[in-house]
Amino acid sequence: MPALETGRVCVKLRGREAGRKAVIVEAGKGGVVIEGPHVRRRKVNPLHLLLTPEKAKASEFAFKGKAKVEKKPKPKKG
């Protein structure tokens, strides 16, 4: 079983964001903090996560909200 460590990719099993992938940002006693493309940054119970063998290659700098994701501009209608 993969360990609860920073950078580990997981899938949420419970809640409104169930089925969505996220990355563990912080791991500690009483829960872990996760964040993902369609997952709000929040503390969750580790029992509500399915850990994958994958590990993200992003640095901790990106996890602290300092990295910006570039969005494609929406085409104008008309």
Secondary structure as a PSIPRED ss2 file (coil, helix, strand):
# PSIPRED VFORMAT (PSIPRED V4.0)

   1 M C   1.000  0.000  0.000
   2 P C   1.000  0.000  0.000
   3 A C   1.000  0.000  0.000
   4 L C   1.000  0.000  0.000
   5 E C   1.000  0.000  0.000
   6 T C   1.000  0.000  0.000
   7 G C   1.000  0.000  0.000
   8 R E   0.000  0.000  1.000
   9 V E   0.000  0.000  1.000
  10 C E   0.000  0.000  1.000
  11 V E   0.000  0.000  1.000
  12 K E   0.000  0.000  1.000
  13 L C   1.000  0.000  0.000
  14 R C   1.000  0.000  0.000
  15 G C   1.000  0.000  0.000
  16 R C   1.000  0.000  0.000
  17 E C   1.000  0.000  0.000
  18 A C   1.000  0.000  0.000
  19 G C   1.000  0.000  0.000
  20 R C   1.000  0.000  0.000
  21 K E   0.000  0.000  1.000
  22 A E   0.000  0.000  1.000
  23 V E   0.000  0.000  1.000
  24 I E   0.000  0.000  1.000
  25 V E   0.000  0.000  1.000
  26 E E   0.000  0.000  1.000
  27 A E   0.000  0.000  1.000
  28 G E   0.000  0.000  1.000
  29 K C   1.000  0.000  0.000
  30 G C   1.000  0.000  0.000
  31 G E   0.000  0.000  1.000
  32 V E   0.000  0.000  1.000
  33 V E   0.000  0.000  1.000
  34 I E   0.000  0.000  1.000
  35 E E   0.000  0.000  1.000
  36 G E   0.000  0.000  1.000
  37 P C   1.000  0.000  0.000
  38 H C   1.000  0.000  0.000
  39 V E   0.000  0.000  1.000
  40 R E   0.000  0.000  1.000
  41 R E   0.000  0.000  1.000
  42 R E   0.000  0.000  1.000
  43 K E   0.000  0.000  1.000
  44 V E   0.000  0.000  1.000
  45 N C   1.000  0.000  0.000
  46 P H   0.000  1.000  0.000
  47 L H   0.000  1.000  0.000
  48 H H   0.000  1.000  0.000
  49 L E   0.000  0.000  1.000
  50 L E   0.000  0.000  1.000
  51 L E   0.000  0.000  1.000
  52 T E   0.000  0.000  1.000
  53 P E   0.000  0.000  1.000
  54 E E   0.000  0.000  1.000
  55 K E   0.000  0.000  1.000
  56 A C   1.000  0.000  0.000
  57 K C   1.000  0.000  0.000
  58 A C   1.000  0.000  0.000
  59 S C   1.000  0.000  0.000
  60 E H   0.000  1.000  0.000
  61 F H   0.000  1.000  0.000
  62 A H   0.000  1.000  0.000
  63 F H   0.000  1.000  0.000
  64 K H   0.000  1.000  0.000
  65 G H   0.000  1.000  0.000
  66 K H   0.000  1.000  0.000
  67 A C   1.000  0.000  0.000
  68 K C   1.000  0.000  0.000
  69 V C   1.000  0.000  0.000
  70 E C   1.000  0.000  0.000
  71 K C   1.000  0.000  0.000
  72 K C   1.000  0.000  0.000
  73 P C   1.000  0.000  0.000
  74 K C   1.000  0.000  0.000
  75 P C   1.000  0.000  0.000
  76 K C   1.000  0.000  0.000
  77 K C   1.000  0.000  0.000
  78 G C   1.000  0.000  0.000
